[in-house]
Amino acid sequence: MAGHTGWLKSFVLNPWLWVSLATSTVGLVCWLTVLKEFKLATAYPWTALIYAATPVLSIYFFNETLSDHFFFGMALIVVGVFLTAGGTRSK
């Protein structure tokens, strides 16, 4: 076990581990707050926007280049979210 303490110590002291755990916790609290206000059928389609937001943010943070086909696909996702979420309104 003594040989593994260096690995374990570097793992536990890794700041990215704690940042990821903190952001996951904040995301969970936000999701639970949303679910207190909205029905799941209304809130859940909006989670699909992550498939459009991630590539757009990768352009900014990682200088990625995306093709026109990719943007067309993201537009379809966004339209689908609006159509799906719009169909769950209570009357």
N, CA, C and O atoms as CSV, one atom per row, in Angstrom:
chain,resi,resn,atom,element,x,y,z
A,1,MET,N,N,0.817,-1.189,0.000
A,1,MET,CA,C,0.000,0.000,0.000
A,1,MET,C,C,0.865,1.260,0.000
A,1,MET,O,O,0.465,2.297,-0.529
A,2,ALA,N,N,2.033,1.162,0.587
A,2,ALA,CA,C,2.899,2.340,0.684
A,2,ALA,C,C,3.300,2.844,-0.695
A,2,ALA,O,O,3.509,4.045,-0.868
A,3,GLY,N,N,3.413,1.957,-1.684
A,3,GLY,CA,C,3.784,2.371,-3.041
A,3,GLY,C,C,2.682,3.137,-3.747
A,3,GLY,O,O,2.946,3.868,-4.702
A,4,HIS,N,N,1.465,2.979,-3.292
A,4,HIS,CA,C,0.328,3.628,-3.936
A,4,HIS,C,C,-0.052,4.960,-3.289
A,4,HIS,O,O,-0.936,5.650,-3.797
A,5,THR,N,N,0.570,5.326,-2.221
A,5,THR,CA,C,0.189,6.556,-1.530
A,5,THR,C,C,0.486,7.786,-2.371
A,5,THR,O,O,-0.263,8.761,-2.310
A,6,GLY,N,N,1.551,7.770,-3.150
A,6,GLY,CA,C,1.873,8.911,-4.014
A,6,GLY,C,C,0.800,9.118,-5.062
A,6,GLY,O,O,0.392,10.250,-5.319
A,7,TRP,N,N,0.332,8.026,-5.676
A,7,TRP,CA,C,-0.722,8.099,-6.677
A,7,TRP,C,C,-2.024,8.575,-6.043
A,7,TRP,O,O,-2.710,9.438,-6.590
A,8,LEU,N,N,-2.357,8.010,-4.889
A,8,LEU,CA,C,-3.587,8.382,-4.209
A,8,LEU,C,C,-3.550,9.842,-3.763
A,8,LEU,O,O,-4.541,10.563,-3.879
A,9,LYS,N,N,-2.407,10.261,-3.257
A,9,LYS,CA,C,-2.266,11.649,-2.804
A,9,LYS,C,C,-2.400,12.612,-3.981
A,9,LYS,O,O,-3.065,13.641,-3.858
A,10,SER,N,N,-1.785,12.298,-5.111
A,10,SER,CA,C,-1.891,13.179,-6.278
A,10,SER,C,C,-3.310,13.184,-6.830
A,10,SER,O,O,-3.759,14.196,-7.367
A,11,PHE,N,N,-4.015,12.077,-6.707
A,11,PHE,CA,C,-5.407,12.011,-7.153
A,11,PHE,C,C,-6.297,12.889,-6.284
A,11,PHE,O,O,-7.090,13.680,-6.796
A,12,VAL,N,N,-6.164,12.748,-4.980
A,12,VAL,CA,C,-7.008,13.492,-4.043
A,12,VAL,C,C,-6.675,14.980,-4.064
A,12,VAL,O,O,-7.564,15.809,-3.868
A,13,LEU,N,N,-5.427,15.331,-4.295
A,13,LEU,CA,C,-5.021,16.729,-4.303
A,13,LEU,C,C,-5.150,17.389,-5.682
A,13,LEU,O,O,-4.775,18.550,-5.845
A,14,ASN,N,N,-5.668,16.674,-6.655
A,14,ASN,CA,C,-5.847,17.216,-7.992
A,14,ASN,C,C,-6.985,18.252,-7.971
A,14,ASN,O,O,-8.122,17.899,-7.658
A,15,PRO,N,N,-6.701,19.509,-8.294
A,15,PRO,CA,C,-7.761,20.526,-8.234
A,15,PRO,C,C,-8.873,20.280,-9.249
A,15,PRO,O,O,-10.017,20.663,-9.005
A,16,TRP,N,N,-8.563,19.651,-10.378
A,16,TRP,CA,C,-9.594,19.384,-11.382
A,16,TRP,C,C,-10.624,18.388,-10.867
A,16,TRP,O,O,-11.787,18.448,-11.266
A,17,LEU,N,N,-10.226,17.489,-10.003
A,17,LEU,CA,C,-11.173,16.564,-9.389
A,17,LEU,C,C,-12.195,17.342,-8.577
A,17,LEU,O,O,-13.395,17.090,-8.691
A,18,TRP,N,N,-11.747,18.266,-7.776
A,18,TRP,CA,C,-12.644,19.020,-6.909
A,18,TRP,C,C,-13.489,20.012,-7.691
A,18,TRP,O,O,-14.644,20.255,-7.341
A,19,VAL,N,N,-12.924,20.587,-8.746
A,19,VAL,CA,C,-13.712,21.475,-9.601
A,19,VAL,C,C,-14.830,20.685,-10.276
A,19,VAL,O,O,-15.968,21.149,-10.340
A,20,SER,N,N,-14.513,19.506,-10.773
A,20,SER,CA,C,-15.536,18.699,-11.447
A,20,SER,C,C,-16.614,18.231,-10.468
A,20,SER,O,O,-17.793,18.207,-10.819
A,21,LEU,N,N,-16.233,17.868,-9.277
A,21,LEU,CA,C,-17.230,17.473,-8.276
A,21,LEU,C,C,-18.106,18.653,-7.874
A,21,LEU,O,O,-19.313,18.496,-7.690
A,22,ALA,N,N,-17.511,19.827,-7.739
A,22,ALA,CA,C,-18.279,21.014,-7.369
A,22,ALA,C,C,-19.251,21.403,-8.482
A,22,ALA,O,O,-20.413,21.702,-8.206
A,23,THR,N,N,-18.796,21.403,-9.726
A,23,THR,CA,C,-19.693,21.771,-10.817
A,23,THR,C,C,-20.788,20.733,-11.014
A,23,THR,O,O,-21.912,21.086,-11.369
A,24,SER,N,N,-20.482,19.472,-10.792
A,24,SER,CA,C,-21.520,18.442,-10.864
A,24,SER,C,C,-22.565,18.654,-9.776
A,24,SER,O,O,-23.760,18.474,-10.011
A,25,THR,N,N,-22.118,19.029,-8.607
A,25,THR,CA,C,-23.052,19.292,-7.509
A,25,THR,C,C,-23.928,20.500,-7.818
A,25,THR,O,O,-25.137,20.463,-7.586
A,26,VAL,N,N,-23.339,21.558,-8.335
A,26,VAL,CA,C,-24.119,22.740,-8.710
A,26,VAL,C,C,-25.125,22.381,-9.800
A,26,VAL,O,O,-26.275,22.817,-9.749
A,27,GLY,N,N,-24.706,21.598,-10.775
A,27,GLY,CA,C,-25.618,21.170,-11.834
A,27,GLY,C,C,-26.768,20.346,-11.294
A,27,GLY,O,O,-27.906,20.516,-11.732
A,28,LEU,N,N,-26.500,19.469,-10.364
A,28,LEU,CA,C,-27.553,18.655,-9.765
A,28,LEU,C,C,-28.537,19.513,-8.988
A,28,LEU,O,O,-29.747,19.305,-9.072
A,29,VAL,N,N,-28.025,20.473,-8.236
A,29,VAL,CA,C,-28.915,21.370,-7.485
A,29,VAL,C,C,-29.777,22.190,-8.444
A,29,VAL,O,O,-30.969,22.377,-8.201
A,30,CYS,N,N,-29.187,22.674,-9.519
A,30,CYS,CA,C,-29.966,23.423,-10.520
A,30,CYS,C,C,-31.041,22.546,-11.138
A,30,CYS,O,O,-32.180,22.987,-11.287
A,31,TRP,N,N,-30.705,21.318,-11.499
A,31,TRP,CA,C,-31.664,20.397,-12.103
A,31,TRP,C,C,-32.810,20.098,-11.140
A,31,TRP,O,O,-33.970,20.090,-11.552
A,32,LEU,N,N,-32.511,19.857,-9.887
A,32,LEU,CA,C,-33.562,19.594,-8.910
A,32,LEU,C,C,-34.438,20.820,-8.679
A,32,LEU,O,O,-35.641,20.690,-8.454
A,33,THR,N,N,-33.846,22.002,-8.733
A,33,THR,CA,C,-34.622,23.235,-8.611
A,33,THR,C,C,-35.566,23.393,-9.793
A,33,THR,O,O,-36.722,23.782,-9.621
A,34,VAL,N,N,-35.084,23.097,-10.979
A,34,VAL,CA,C,-35.941,23.160,-12.173
A,34,VAL,C,C,-37.079,22.169,-12.052
A,34,VAL,O,O,-38.218,22.498,-12.385
A,35,LEU,N,N,-36.799,20.961,-11.582
A,35,LEU,CA,C,-37.835,19.939,-11.466
A,35,LEU,C,C,-38.876,20.283,-10.407
A,35,LEU,O,O,-39.996,19.775,-10.456
A,36,LYS,N,N,-38.522,21.135,-9.456
A,36,LYS,CA,C,-39.515,21.583,-8.477
A,36,LYS,C,C,-40.521,22.524,-9.120
A,36,LYS,O,O,-41.662,22.616,-8.666
A,37,GLU,N,N,-40.109,23.229,-10.178
A,37,GLU,CA,C,-40.952,24.235,-10.816
A,37,GLU,C,C,-41.692,23.716,-12.047
A,37,GLU,O,O,-42.788,24.189,-12.348
A,38,PHE,N,N,-41.114,22.752,-12.762
A,38,PHE,CA,C,-41.669,22.291,-14.030
A,38,PHE,C,C,-41.874,20.785,-14.007
A,38,PHE,O,O,-41.227,20.071,-13.240
A,39,LYS,N,N,-42.774,20.313,-14.849
A,39,LYS,CA,C,-42.934,18.880,-15.036
A,39,LYS,C,C,-41.714,18.341,-15.774
A,39,LYS,O,O,-41.067,19.063,-16.532
A,40,LEU,N,N,-41.412,17.086,-15.550
A,40,LEU,CA,C,-40.266,16.464,-16.209
A,40,LEU,C,C,-40.426,16.500,-17.724
A,40,LEU,O,O,-39.452,16.728,-18.442
A,41,ALA,N,N,-41.642,16.278,-18.218
A,41,ALA,CA,C,-41.883,16.291,-19.657
A,41,ALA,C,C,-41.615,17.662,-20.269
A,41,ALA,O,O,-41.320,17.757,-21.460
A,42,THR,N,N,-41.710,18.701,-19.491
A,42,THR,CA,C,-41.413,20.045,-19.975
A,42,THR,C,C,-39.925,20.348,-19.866
A,42,THR,O,O,-39.352,20.954,-20.772
A,43,ALA,N,N,-39.302,19.944,-18.792
A,43,ALA,CA,C,-37.900,20.294,-18.538
A,43,ALA,C,C,-36.907,19.414,-19.296
A,43,ALA,O,O,-35.866,19.905,-19.734
A,44,TYR,N,N,-37.203,18.139,-19.457
A,44,TYR,CA,C,-36.203,17.210,-19.986
A,44,TYR,C,C,-35.770,17.501,-21.422
A,44,TYR,O,O,-34.584,17.361,-21.721
A,45,PRO,N,N,-36.670,17.898,-22.330
A,45,PRO,CA,C,-36.189,18.164,-23.699
A,45,PRO,C,C,-35.094,19.219,-23.771
A,45,PRO,O,O,-34.274,19.190,-24.688
A,46,TRP,N,N,-35.064,20.142,-22.831
A,46,TRP,CA,C,-34.050,21.187,-22.848
A,46,TRP,C,C,-32.654,20.636,-22.593
A,46,TRP,O,O,-31.666,21.294,-22.918
A,47,THR,N,N,-32.554,19.444,-22.018
A,47,THR,CA,C,-31.226,18.860,-21.796
A,47,THR,C,C,-30.542,18.500,-23.107
A,47,THR,O,O,-29.321,18.347,-23.141
A,48,ALA,N,N,-31.308,18.361,-24.188
A,48,ALA,CA,C,-30.711,18.053,-25.489
A,48,ALA,C,C,-29.894,19.217,-26.037
A,48,ALA,O,O,-29.094,19.035,-26.954
A,49,LEU,N,N,-30.087,20.402,-25.486
A,49,LEU,CA,C,-29.312,21.552,-25.958
A,49,LEU,C,C,-27.825,21.407,-25.676
A,49,LEU,O,O,-27.010,22.119,-26.263
A,50,ILE,N,N,-27.464,20.497,-24.787
A,50,ILE,CA,C,-26.045,20.272,-24.514
A,50,ILE,C,C,-25.324,19.776,-25.770
A,50,ILE,O,O,-24.126,20.004,-25.933
A,51,TYR,N,N,-26.068,19.090,-26.664
A,51,TYR,CA,C,-25.469,18.594,-27.905
A,51,TYR,C,C,-25.211,19.717,-28.899
A,51,TYR,O,O,-24.444,19.535,-29.845
A,52,ALA,N,N,-25.825,20.851,-28.708
A,52,ALA,CA,C,-25.538,22.019,-29.532
A,52,ALA,C,C,-24.570,22.963,-28.817
A,52,ALA,O,O,-23.720,23.582,-29.458
A,53,ALA,N,N,-24.694,23.075,-27.510
A,53,ALA,CA,C,-23.847,24.009,-26.759
A,53,ALA,C,C,-22.396,23.546,-26.693
A,53,ALA,O,O,-21.483,24.370,-26.763
A,54,THR,N,N,-22.172,22.259,-26.561
A,54,THR,CA,C,-20.802,21.756,-26.426
A,54,THR,C,C,-19.950,22.066,-27.656
A,54,THR,O,O,-18.847,22.589,-27.497
A,55,PRO,N,N,-20.409,21.769,-28.873
A,55,PRO,CA,C,-19.585,22.128,-30.039
A,55,PRO,C,C,-19.379,23.636,-30.201
A,55,PRO,O,O,-18.300,24.076,-30.596
A,56,VAL,N,N,-20.408,24.424,-29.897
A,56,VAL,CA,C,-20.264,25.876,-30.008
A,56,VAL,C,C,-19.214,26.367,-29.014
A,56,VAL,O,O,-18.376,27.201,-29.356
A,57,LEU,N,N,-19.256,25.856,-27.791
A,57,LEU,CA,C,-18.250,26.250,-26.803
A,57,LEU,C,C,-16.857,25.742,-27.164
A,57,LEU,O,O,-15.860,26.372,-26.813
A,58,SER,N,N,-16.781,24.608,-27.864
A,58,SER,CA,C,-15.469,24.097,-28.279
A,58,SER,C,C,-14.828,25.012,-29.317
A,58,SER,O,O,-13.602,25.072,-29.418
A,59,ILE,N,N,-15.645,25.721,-30.085
A,59,ILE,CA,C,-15.097,26.700,-31.030
A,59,ILE,C,C,-14.383,27.798,-30.252
A,59,ILE,O,O,-13.281,28.212,-30.610
A,60,TYR,N,N,-15.018,28.258,-29.194
A,60,TYR,CA,C,-14.465,29.360,-28.399
A,60,TYR,C,C,-13.248,28.924,-27.572
A,60,TYR,O,O,-12.221,29.602,-27.571
A,61,PHE,N,N,-13.370,27.793,-26.872
A,61,PHE,CA,C,-12.320,27.393,-25.931
A,61,PHE,C,C,-11.164,26.633,-26.586
A,61,PHE,O,O,-10.020,26.749,-26.147
A,62,PHE,N,N,-11.457,25.855,-27.636
A,62,PHE,CA,C,-10.428,24.987,-28.209
A,62,PHE,C,C,-10.125,25.285,-29.668
A,62,PHE,O,O,-9.404,24.528,-30.318
A,63,ASN,N,N,-10.671,26.389,-30.195
A,63,ASN,CA,C,-10.448,26.774,-31.582
A,63,ASN,C,C,-10.816,25.670,-32.573
A,63,ASN,O,O,-10.144,25.487,-33.588
A,64,GLU,N,N,-11.879,24.942,-32.271
A,64,GLU,CA,C,-12.367,23.902,-33.174
A,64,GLU,C,C,-12.980,24.545,-34.412
A,64,GLU,O,O,-13.439,25.686,-34.366
A,65,THR,N,N,-12.982,23.814,-35.502
A,65,THR,CA,C,-13.686,24.252,-36.701
A,65,THR,C,C,-14.770,23.228,-36.999
A,65,THR,O,O,-14.531,22.021,-36.975
A,66,LEU,N,N,-15.961,23.732,-37.279
A,66,LEU,CA,C,-17.095,22.855,-37.543
A,66,LEU,C,C,-17.605,23.119,-38.952
A,66,LEU,O,O,-17.579,24.251,-39.433
A,67,SER,N,N,-18.067,22.067,-39.600
A,67,SER,CA,C,-18.563,22.199,-40.962
A,67,SER,C,C,-19.988,22.740,-40.968
A,67,SER,O,O,-20.653,22.795,-39.934
A,68,ASP,N,N,-20.436,23.134,-42.145
A,68,ASP,CA,C,-21.810,23.606,-42.298
A,68,ASP,C,C,-22.805,22.505,-41.955
A,68,ASP,O,O,-23.871,22.773,-41.399
A,69,HIS,N,N,-22.458,21.278,-42.285
A,69,HIS,CA,C,-23.333,20.149,-41.952
A,69,HIS,C,C,-23.527,20.035,-40.441
A,69,HIS,O,O,-24.614,19.704,-39.965
A,70,PHE,N,N,-22.481,20.308,-39.713
A,70,PHE,CA,C,-22.553,20.232,-38.261
A,70,PHE,C,C,-23.494,21.293,-37.715
A,70,PHE,O,O,-24.304,21.022,-36.828
A,71,PHE,N,N,-23.382,22.506,-38.252
A,71,PHE,CA,C,-24.274,23.580,-37.819
A,71,PHE,C,C,-25.722,23.282,-38.195
A,71,PHE,O,O,-26.643,23.606,-37.446
A,72,PHE,N,N,-25.918,22.667,-39.351
A,72,PHE,CA,C,-27.267,22.279,-39.758
A,72,PHE,C,C,-27.835,21.262,-38.771
A,72,PHE,O,O,-28.995,21.358,-38.373
A,73,GLY,N,N,-27.029,20.307,-38.386
A,73,GLY,CA,C,-27.469,19.320,-37.400
A,73,GLY,C,C,-27.801,19.940,-36.061
A,73,GLY,O,O,-28.783,19.564,-35.422
A,74,MET,N,N,-26.980,20.896,-35.632
A,74,MET,CA,C,-27.269,21.582,-34.366
A,74,MET,C,C,-28.559,22.391,-34.468
A,74,MET,O,O,-29.319,22.468,-33.503
A,75,ALA,N,N,-28.808,22.987,-35.619
A,75,ALA,CA,C,-30.055,23.737,-35.806
A,75,ALA,C,C,-31.254,22.798,-35.719
A,75,ALA,O,O,-32.285,23.160,-35.152
A,76,LEU,N,N,-31.126,21.604,-36.272
A,76,LEU,CA,C,-32.216,20.624,-36.165
A,76,LEU,C,C,-32.476,20.234,-34.712
A,76,LEU,O,O,-33.625,20.064,-34.304
A,77,ILE,N,N,-31.413,20.095,-33.944
A,77,ILE,CA,C,-31.569,19.772,-32.523
A,77,ILE,C,C,-32.320,20.889,-31.806
A,77,ILE,O,O,-33.247,20.622,-31.042
A,78,VAL,N,N,-31.929,22.127,-32.044
A,78,VAL,CA,C,-32.562,23.263,-31.379
A,78,VAL,C,C,-34.034,23.360,-31.778
A,78,VAL,O,O,-34.894,23.580,-30.926
A,79,VAL,N,N,-34.324,23.198,-33.060
A,79,VAL,CA,C,-35.722,23.224,-33.508
A,79,VAL,C,C,-36.498,22.079,-32.861
A,79,VAL,O,O,-37.634,22.269,-32.426
A,80,GLY,N,N,-35.902,20.909,-32.797
A,80,GLY,CA,C,-36.557,19.766,-32.162
A,80,GLY,C,C,-36.861,20.009,-30.696
A,80,GLY,O,O,-37.916,19.611,-30.201
A,81,VAL,N,N,-35.952,20.655,-30.008
A,81,VAL,CA,C,-36.187,20.972,-28.588
A,81,VAL,C,C,-37.378,21.907,-28.452
A,81,VAL,O,O,-38.244,21.687,-27.606
A,82,PHE,N,N,-37.431,22.941,-29.273
A,82,PHE,CA,C,-38.544,23.884,-29.189
A,82,PHE,C,C,-39.871,23.216,-29.551
A,82,PHE,O,O,-40.894,23.488,-28.923
A,83,LEU,N,N,-39.858,22.341,-30.563
A,83,LEU,CA,C,-41.091,21.645,-30.926
A,83,LEU,C,C,-41.528,20.678,-29.848
A,83,LEU,O,O,-42.717,20.573,-29.547
A,84,THR,N,N,-40.585,19.979,-29.272
A,84,THR,CA,C,-40.913,18.998,-28.233
A,84,THR,C,C,-41.369,19.700,-26.966
A,84,THR,O,O,-42.380,19.311,-26.381
A,85,ALA,N,N,-40.658,20.711,-26.535
A,85,ALA,CA,C,-41.022,21.425,-25.314
A,85,ALA,C,C,-42.335,22.167,-25.501
A,85,ALA,O,O,-43.109,22.290,-24.552
A,86,GLY,N,N,-42.602,22.658,-26.690
A,86,GLY,CA,C,-43.840,23.354,-26.946
A,86,GLY,C,C,-45.060,22.437,-26.899
A,86,GLY,O,O,-46.176,22.897,-26.658
A,87,GLY,N,N,-44.848,21.157,-27.125
A,87,GLY,CA,C,-45.948,20.206,-27.112
A,87,GLY,C,C,-46.338,19.740,-25.729
A,87,GLY,O,O,-47.265,18.941,-25.594
A,88,THR,N,N,-45.656,20.215,-24.691
A,88,THR,CA,C,-45.947,19.748,-23.338
A,88,THR,C,C,-46.647,20.813,-22.491
A,88,THR,O,O,-46.787,20.653,-21.279
A,89,ARG,N,N,-47.076,21.878,-23.119
A,89,ARG,CA,C,-47.751,22.942,-22.354
A,89,ARG,C,C,-49.074,22.437,-21.823
A,89,ARG,O,O,-49.805,21.730,-22.518
A,90,SER,N,N,-49.374,22.795,-20.609
A,90,SER,CA,C,-50.667,22.407,-20.025
A,90,SER,C,C,-51.732,23.401,-20.466
A,90,SER,O,O,-51.458,24.588,-20.647
A,91,LYS,N,N,-52.941,22.902,-20.634
A,91,LYS,CA,C,-54.033,23.730,-21.138
A,91,LYS,C,C,-54.931,24.211,-20.041
A,91,LYS,O,O,-55.901,24.922,-20.305
